[in-house]
Amino acid sequence: MTGKKYSNQKEISYYMCDRTQTLTLPMLVNLLLEVSGEQSESLGLGDTVMQEKGYSWILLQYEFFIDRLPKNKETVEIETFATEYNKLFCYRDFIVKDLEGNELVTVHSTFALFDFAKRKMARLPEEIVDPYEAVFNKRVKRTAKPAPVNEETAEQQPFNVRYFDIDTNQHVNNSKYLDWALTPLGGAFLSSHQMTYANIKFDKEVHEGQQVQSIYSQIAEDAAVTTAHKISTESNTHCTASFKWKKISE
């Protein structure tokens, strides 16, 4: 049983794609959040209303199962629905389909409610979760953690947190963490490999003016490659992620 469904079509534009004409994962994340925001707005729980109540949604984890990522100028339908919730966490799924109804990407996500005044996660009030018609389940879902970085073989690249990395929620946009994680893999790797799975866990936010280190290691398997990543500052790990890849056929 799932909650109330919402869907909308989106055309993939050139600026959302990489040099292979393929939608990037950071841009896909932005589209998913746009569609879930549209649903919230339609239910009377858009950003302005949430801010008036003293809350905002924060994303804790994503898990992507990817058949293929959409291409430039392709129109896709993105469907989303809350699946269940407990006292602290809300679970939401996304399904990206082509216009023939083929499922391209399935995403499981975990959100929490942030209380601005108390500067911490808040219990989920009925007035905020009821409109989504998700099922209450007191157990906490245990999503698999991203694969850990092998510190002995790890490489790293620094990034400065800039003004334009901060979005309207006054936080570093979630897609920026993915930019930082994936960029050190390099163009040769990224243009010759197709992502088939992604697991991203957000831990602590970073702030404008900080410098982060994007640290990663690679695990080669028979026909696939797994890369493990973390975004860190001197004292904290802010995001961990792992991705599975397959070589693109010539």
Salt bridges, closest charged atoms under 4 A:
GLU34 OE1 - LYS10 NZ 2.93
GLU38 OE2 - LYS10 NZ 2.73
GLU74 OE2 - ARG68 NH2 2.71
ASP93 OD1 - HIS108 ND1 2.96
GLU127 OE2 - LYS53 NZ 2.72
GLU133 OE2 - LYS4 NZ 3.42
GLU151 OE2 - LYS230 NZ 2.70
ASP165 OD1 - ARG162 NH2 3.13
ASP165 OD1 - LYS176 NZ 3.52
ASP179 OD2 - LYS176 NZ 3.38
ASP203 OD1 - LYS201 NZ 2.78
GLU205 OE2 - ARG119 NH2 3.96
GLU205 OE1 - HIS171 NE2 3.65
